[in-house]
Amino acid sequence: MNNKENMTKPLMYGAPWCSYCEALKKKLESMDVEYDYKNVDDEGVREEMNAKTNDNQTIPVLFVGDEYKVNPNDEEVRKMLGESTDDIEDKQEDSMHDVIMIGAGPTSLAAAVYTSREDIGTLIFEKGIIGGLAAITDMVDNYPGFEEGVAGMDLADKLQKQAERFGATIELGEVQSVKKQDDGSFVLQTTSGEMKAKSVLIGTGSEWKKIGIPGETEYYGRGVHNCATCDGAFYRDKKLVVVGGGNSSAQEALFLTKFASHIDILIRSDAWKASEVLIKEVENNDKITVHFNTTATAIVGAEVDGMNKVTGVDILKDEKNDTIVTDGVFVFIGLLPVTYFLEGSGVQMDEYGFVKTDPKLMTDVDGIFCAGDVRSGATMQIASAVGEGASAALSIREYLENYDRRRAQATGK
């Protein structure tokens, strides 16, 4: 039985500049949920949220009664809203989709433009934010066609609208498993029920790695973050530490200078792995100090004004222990491929967990394709992810042209 009619009206804390907040709004609206909304930029709202969440510094926050979740995933939202297993089973579809794309980042959105334009029925599943990591990037300067650069959220919005204009459908939910059937089709178990498809595109991209040090998990959302555009505004006139030595670390640190009074960047090696353009920008910014040969060993905190907050980062620099005083830590040390749902699917991965494909972007399971940052050998660039999406769409079209013949051979019908 659905309990949404009897529950307390949900309350969401968010901000218009927060991509994850916009994603949660869309999720609630897709479920026909009426909710109250408070903008943390309005006077007194941020303090109100902090007081109710033990000084949480990450948005969105969803309240249902006294229960709350910080940036809840699809399954958590459904549980909070009282949607039962029976409700999910009632939504199971009998229809067969031409292609289901997993992940609504630039790869799948670009592929969907091509497939939808050719009347290939296209359904995209996204468990987080439409646009992926691109959507939470402050400014994308190296995507062709935007001479002044483009805000990541704006680029994601344009890609989404273009795909939807041609008929692609985006479902806010999570794919939990993919299984090939004897007739050559696929069954996908999702948080929205069981879905069927003739072909599948894996475009899930990557997610941020964790350092794996004491305090990182304990203070996540309360001083430890992975999204500067989402959480940077909470640190106006505060000191921050950024961990990482690549492009993302440099770019996000530069963005954080809009708010922070000072930023210390910790780099394990003796040199940057970022582009020369970004390195020069960092070097020319008086708010940033770079520490080479420096490893974060623990994130420490203390009770301040009745709240347990991050107060520093223990470091090992040149074989000497020290502590950097800080109000928050942003971690950008690399990416991990999102492939957990492929367990038992037969799809093969390389030694780092990225999906292997042939030159036509098909995996070793006929009918399952892969493109973008989750693919082995990907260049981790938005432009190349979009190009791979287009290439995958053409391969999917070719595969579907022979689908009925292969199915007849498999079933003898």
C-alpha positions as CSV (number, residue, x, y, z in Angstrom):
1,M,0.0,0.0,0.0
2,N,1.2,3.5,-0.8
3,N,1.6,5.6,2.4
4,K,2.4,9.0,0.8
5,E,-1.1,10.3,1.4
6,N,-0.7,9.9,5.2
7,M,2.8,11.2,5.6
8,T,4.0,14.6,6.8
9,K,4.6,17.0,4.0
10,P,8.3,16.7,3.0
11,L,10.6,19.7,3.5
12,M,13.7,20.2,1.3
13,Y,16.6,22.5,2.0
14,G,18.5,23.5,-1.2
15,A,19.8,26.3,-3.4
16,P,19.3,27.3,-7.0
17,W,23.0,27.0,-7.8
18,C,23.1,23.4,-6.5
19,S,22.9,20.7,-9.2
20,Y,22.0,18.0,-6.8
21,C,19.2,20.1,-5.4
22,E,17.7,20.5,-8.9
23,A,18.0,16.8,-9.4
24,L,16.1,16.0,-6.1
25,K,13.4,18.5,-7.1
26,K,12.9,16.7,-10.4
27,K,12.7,13.4,-8.6
28,L,10.0,14.6,-6.2
29,E,8.0,16.1,-9.0
30,S,8.3,13.0,-11.1
31,M,6.7,11.1,-8.1
32,D,3.9,13.7,-7.8
33,V,5.1,14.6,-4.3
34,E,4.0,17.9,-2.8
35,Y,6.8,19.4,-0.7
36,D,8.0,22.6,1.0
37,Y,11.2,24.1,-0.1
38,K,13.6,26.4,1.7
39,N,16.5,28.2,0.0
40,V,19.6,28.2,2.2
41,D,20.7,31.5,0.8
42,D,17.7,33.2,2.4
43,E,18.3,34.9,5.7
44,G,18.4,32.5,8.6
45,V,17.6,29.3,6.6
46,R,21.1,27.9,6.5
47,E,21.4,28.3,10.3
48,E,18.0,26.6,10.7
49,M,19.1,23.7,8.6
50,N,22.5,23.4,10.5
51,A,20.7,23.3,13.8
52,K,18.4,20.5,12.7
53,T,21.1,18.4,11.1
54,N,24.0,18.6,13.6
55,D,25.7,21.3,11.5
56,N,25.5,19.4,8.2
57,Q,27.1,21.6,5.4
58,T,25.9,19.6,2.4
59,I,22.7,20.2,0.4
60,P,20.1,19.0,-0.6
61,V,18.6,17.8,2.7
62,L,15.2,16.1,2.6
63,F,13.1,16.0,5.8
64,V,10.0,13.8,6.2
65,G,8.8,14.4,9.8
66,D,11.8,14.2,12.0
67,E,13.8,11.9,9.7
68,Y,16.2,13.5,7.2
69,K,18.7,12.4,4.6
70,V,21.5,14.4,3.0
71,N,21.5,14.2,-0.8
72,P,19.4,11.0,-0.7
73,N,19.6,8.5,-3.5
74,D,16.6,7.1,-5.3
75,E,16.1,4.2,-3.0
76,E,16.3,6.4,0.1
77,V,13.8,8.9,-1.3
78,R,11.3,6.1,-2.0
79,K,11.8,4.6,1.5
80,M,11.3,8.0,3.1
81,L,8.1,8.6,1.1
82,G,6.7,5.2,2.1
83,E,6.7,3.6,-1.3
84,S,6.6,-0.1,-0.7
85,T,7.9,-3.1,-2.8
86,D,4.3,-3.7,-4.0
87,D,4.3,-0.1,-5.4
88,I,7.4,-0.9,-7.4
89,E,6.1,-4.2,-8.7
90,D,2.9,-2.6,-9.8
91,K,5.1,-0.4,-12.1
92,Q,6.8,-3.2,-13.9
93,E,6.6,-2.8,-17.7
94,D,5.8,-5.4,-20.3
95,S,6.9,-3.2,-23.2
96,M,10.3,-3.8,-24.8
97,H,12.5,-0.7,-25.2
98,D,14.9,-0.6,-28.2
99,V,17.7,0.7,-25.9
100,I,18.0,1.5,-22.3
101,M,20.9,3.8,-21.4
102,I,22.3,3.7,-17.9
103,G,23.6,7.0,-16.7
104,A,22.4,10.4,-18.0
105,G,25.8,12.1,-18.5
106,P,27.1,13.6,-21.7
107,T,27.7,10.2,-23.2
108,S,24.2,8.9,-23.0
109,L,22.6,12.2,-23.7
110,A,24.6,12.6,-26.9
111,A,23.8,9.0,-27.9
112,A,20.1,9.6,-27.2
113,V,20.1,12.5,-29.7
114,Y,21.2,10.1,-32.4
115,T,19.0,7.1,-31.4
116,S,15.9,9.2,-30.8
117,R,16.2,11.0,-34.1
118,E,16.0,7.7,-35.9
119,D,12.9,6.6,-34.0
120,I,14.9,4.1,-31.8
121,G,12.9,4.0,-28.6
122,T,15.3,5.3,-26.0
123,L,15.0,5.2,-22.2
124,I,17.7,6.7,-20.0
125,F,18.1,5.9,-16.3
126,E,19.9,8.3,-14.0
127,K,20.3,7.7,-10.2
128,G,21.9,11.0,-9.4
129,I,22.1,14.2,-11.4
130,I,21.4,14.6,-15.1
131,G,24.6,15.6,-16.8
132,G,26.8,13.7,-14.3
133,L,30.1,15.2,-13.1
134,A,29.9,17.7,-16.0
135,A,26.8,19.2,-14.4
136,I,28.6,20.0,-11.1
137,T,31.6,21.5,-12.8
138,D,31.6,25.3,-12.3
139,M,32.9,26.2,-15.8
140,V,33.8,24.0,-18.8
141,D,36.4,25.9,-20.8
142,N,37.4,23.2,-23.3
143,Y,34.1,22.1,-24.8
144,P,34.0,23.1,-28.5
145,G,31.5,25.8,-29.5
146,F,31.6,28.0,-26.4
147,E,34.3,30.6,-26.9
148,E,33.8,32.0,-23.4
149,G,33.3,28.6,-21.7
150,V,30.0,27.3,-20.5
151,A,28.7,26.5,-17.0
152,G,28.5,22.8,-16.4
153,M,24.9,23.0,-15.3
154,D,24.0,24.9,-18.4
155,L,25.7,22.4,-20.7
156,A,24.0,19.5,-19.0
157,D,20.6,21.3,-19.4
158,K,21.2,21.9,-23.1
159,L,22.2,18.3,-23.7
160,Q,19.1,17.1,-21.8
161,K,16.7,19.3,-23.7
162,Q,18.1,18.3,-27.0
163,A,17.8,14.6,-26.3
164,E,14.2,15.1,-25.0
165,R,13.3,17.2,-28.0
166,F,13.8,14.1,-30.2
167,G,11.8,11.8,-28.0
168,A,14.2,10.3,-25.4
169,T,12.8,9.6,-22.0
170,I,14.8,10.1,-18.8
171,E,13.8,8.1,-15.7
172,L,15.2,9.2,-12.4
173,G,16.0,5.9,-10.8
174,E,18.8,3.3,-10.3
175,V,19.6,0.3,-12.3
176,Q,20.5,-2.5,-10.0
177,S,21.3,-5.4,-12.4
178,V,21.4,-6.3,-16.0
179,K,20.7,-9.9,-17.3
180,K,20.6,-11.2,-20.8
181,Q,17.7,-13.5,-21.6
182,D,17.7,-16.7,-23.8
183,D,15.9,-14.8,-26.6
184,G,18.7,-12.1,-26.8
185,S,16.8,-9.4,-24.9
186,F,17.8,-7.9,-21.5
187,V,16.0,-7.6,-18.2
188,L,17.1,-4.7,-16.0
189,Q,16.1,-4.6,-12.3
190,T,15.6,-1.0,-11.3
191,T,14.2,1.0,-8.4
192,S,11.3,1.8,-10.8
193,G,10.6,-1.9,-11.4
194,E,11.7,-4.4,-14.0
195,M,12.5,-3.1,-17.5
196,K,13.1,-4.9,-20.7
197,A,15.3,-3.8,-23.6
198,K,16.7,-5.1,-26.9
199,S,20.1,-3.4,-26.2
200,V,21.9,-1.6,-23.4
201,L,24.3,1.3,-23.3
202,I,26.5,1.7,-20.2
203,G,27.3,5.4,-19.7
204,T,27.6,5.6,-16.0
205,G,30.9,7.4,-15.9
206,S,32.9,7.7,-12.7
207,E,32.7,8.9,-9.1
208,W,35.2,10.4,-6.8
209,K,37.7,8.3,-5.0
210,K,38.1,8.5,-1.2
211,I,41.4,9.0,0.5
212,G,40.7,6.3,3.1
213,I,42.0,8.1,6.1
214,P,40.5,8.5,9.6
215,G,37.8,11.2,9.8
216,E,37.0,11.2,6.1
217,T,33.8,9.2,6.5
218,E,32.9,10.5,9.9
219,Y,32.9,14.1,8.8
220,Y,31.5,13.6,5.3
221,G,29.0,16.4,4.7
222,R,30.1,18.1,7.9
223,G,33.4,19.4,6.7
224,V,34.5,16.9,4.1
225,H,33.2,17.3,0.5
226,N,33.6,16.3,-3.2
227,C,31.7,19.1,-4.9
228,A,32.9,22.6,-4.8
229,T,30.0,24.1,-6.7
230,C,27.6,22.3,-4.3
231,D,29.1,23.1,-1.0
232,G,31.7,25.9,-1.5
233,A,29.3,28.7,-0.6
234,F,29.1,27.3,3.0
235,Y,32.7,28.4,3.6
236,R,32.6,32.1,3.0
237,D,35.7,33.7,4.7
238,K,36.8,30.3,5.9
239,K,40.1,28.3,5.5
240,L,39.9,25.2,3.3
241,V,42.1,22.3,2.3
242,V,42.0,20.7,-1.1
243,V,43.5,17.3,-1.6
244,G,44.7,16.3,-5.1
245,G,47.1,17.3,-7.8
246,G,45.2,17.0,-11.1
247,N,43.0,19.2,-13.2
248,S,40.0,18.8,-11.0
249,S,41.9,19.8,-7.9
250,A,43.2,22.9,-9.5
251,Q,40.0,23.9,-11.1
252,E,37.9,23.3,-8.0
253,A,40.4,25.1,-5.8
254,L,40.2,28.2,-8.1
255,F,36.4,28.1,-7.8
256,L,36.6,27.9,-4.0
257,T,38.6,31.1,-3.9
258,K,35.3,32.9,-4.6
259,F,34.3,32.1,-1.0
260,A,37.3,30.9,1.1
261,S,39.8,33.3,2.7
262,H,42.7,30.8,2.0
263,I,43.2,27.4,0.5
264,D,46.0,24.9,1.1
265,I,46.4,22.3,-1.7
266,L,48.0,19.0,-0.7
267,I,49.8,17.1,-3.4
268,R,51.5,13.7,-2.7
269,S,54.1,14.0,-5.4
270,D,56.6,16.7,-6.2
271,A,54.7,18.1,-9.2
272,W,51.3,18.9,-10.6
273,K,49.5,16.6,-12.9
274,A,47.3,19.4,-14.1
275,S,47.4,21.4,-17.3
276,E,49.8,24.3,-17.6
277,V,47.0,26.8,-17.9
278,L,45.4,25.8,-14.6
279,I,48.8,25.6,-12.9
280,K,49.6,29.2,-13.8
281,E,46.2,30.3,-12.6
282,V,46.8,28.6,-9.3
283,E,50.3,30.1,-9.0
284,N,48.9,33.6,-9.7
285,N,46.2,33.3,-7.0
286,D,47.3,34.9,-3.7
287,K,44.6,32.9,-1.8
288,I,46.2,29.5,-2.6
289,T,49.2,27.8,-1.1
290,V,50.4,24.5,-2.7
291,H,52.2,21.9,-0.6
292,F,54.1,19.2,-2.6
293,N,55.3,15.9,-1.2
294,T,52.5,16.2,1.3
295,T,50.1,13.4,2.3
296,A,46.9,13.8,4.4
297,T,46.9,11.2,7.2
298,A,43.8,12.1,9.1
299,I,41.0,14.6,9.2
300,V,40.5,15.9,12.8
301,G,37.7,17.8,14.5
302,A,36.5,19.2,17.8
303,E,33.4,20.5,19.5
304,V,32.8,24.1,18.5
305,D,29.8,26.0,19.7
306,G,28.2,22.7,20.6
307,M,28.8,21.1,17.2
308,N,31.4,18.6,16.2
309,K,33.3,20.3,13.3
310,V,36.4,19.8,11.2
311,T,39.3,21.8,12.6
312,G,42.3,20.5,10.8
313,V,44.1,17.9,8.6
314,D,47.0,15.9,9.9
315,I,49.7,15.7,7.3
316,L,53.0,14.0,6.6
317,K,55.4,16.4,4.7
318,D,59.0,15.6,3.9
319,E,58.8,12.8,6.5
320,K,57.6,15.2,9.2
321,N,54.2,15.2,10.9
322,D,52.2,18.4,11.1
323,T,48.6,19.7,11.2
324,I,47.0,22.3,8.9
325,V,44.2,24.3,10.5
326,T,41.1,24.3,8.4
327,D,37.3,24.6,8.4
328,G,36.7,22.1,5.6
329,V,38.3,19.6,3.2
330,F,37.5,19.0,-0.5
331,V,38.9,15.8,-1.9
332,F,39.7,15.4,-5.7
333,I,42.1,12.5,-6.0
334,G,40.8,10.7,-9.0
335,L,37.8,8.7,-10.2
336,L,36.4,5.2,-9.9
337,P,34.2,3.6,-12.6
338,V,30.6,3.1,-11.7
339,T,30.0,-0.6,-12.5
340,Y,28.6,-2.3,-9.4
341,F,25.3,-3.1,-11.2
342,L,27.2,-5.3,-13.7
343,E,28.0,-8.1,-11.3
344,G,26.7,-11.3,-12.9
345,S,26.1,-9.7,-16.2
346,G,29.0,-11.3,-18.0
347,V,30.5,-7.9,-18.9
348,Q,34.3,-8.0,-18.6
349,M,36.4,-5.2,-17.1
350,D,40.1,-4.4,-17.0
351,E,42.3,-4.5,-13.9
352,Y,41.1,-1.1,-12.8
353,G,37.4,-1.9,-13.1
354,F,36.7,-0.1,-16.4
355,V,34.6,-1.8,-19.0
356,K,36.3,-3.5,-21.9
357,T,34.8,-2.9,-25.4
358,D,35.7,-3.7,-29.0
359,P,36.3,-1.0,-31.6
360,K,32.5,-0.6,-32.1
361,L,32.1,0.0,-28.4
362,M,30.3,-3.3,-27.7
363,T,31.3,-5.4,-24.7
364,D,31.9,-9.1,-24.8
365,V,28.1,-9.5,-24.2
366,D,26.3,-9.0,-27.5
367,G,23.9,-6.1,-27.2
368,I,25.6,-4.3,-24.3
369,F,27.6,-1.3,-25.4
370,C,29.7,1.0,-23.3
371,A,31.0,4.6,-23.9
372,G,32.4,7.5,-22.0
373,D,34.5,7.7,-18.8
374,V,33.4,4.2,-17.6
375,R,35.0,2.6,-20.6
376,S,38.5,1.2,-20.5
377,G,40.8,3.5,-22.5
378,A,38.6,6.6,-22.2
379,T,40.3,10.0,-22.1
380,M,38.0,11.4,-19.3
381,Q,37.0,14.5,-21.4
382,I,33.5,15.7,-22.0
383,A,34.1,16.3,-25.7
384,S,35.4,12.7,-26.2
385,A,32.5,11.3,-24.1
386,V,30.0,13.0,-26.3
387,G,31.8,11.7,-29.4
388,E,31.8,8.1,-28.0
389,G,28.1,8.5,-27.3
390,A,27.5,9.3,-30.9
391,S,29.6,6.4,-32.1
392,A,27.9,4.0,-29.7
393,A,24.5,5.1,-31.0
394,L,25.5,4.2,-34.6
395,S,26.7,0.8,-33.4
396,I,23.4,0.3,-31.5
397,R,21.4,1.2,-34.7
398,E,23.4,-1.4,-36.6
399,Y,22.9,-4.0,-33.9
400,L,19.1,-3.4,-33.8
401,E,18.8,-3.7,-37.6
402,N,19.7,-7.4,-37.2
403,Y,18.0,-7.9,-33.8
404,D,14.8,-9.8,-35.0
405,R,16.9,-12.2,-37.1
406,R,19.2,-13.0,-34.2
407,R,16.2,-13.4,-31.9
408,A,14.5,-15.8,-34.3
409,Q,17.7,-17.9,-34.5
410,A,17.9,-18.0,-30.7
411,T,14.3,-18.9,-30.1
412,G,13.6,-21.0,-33.2
413,K,10.6,-18.8,-34.0
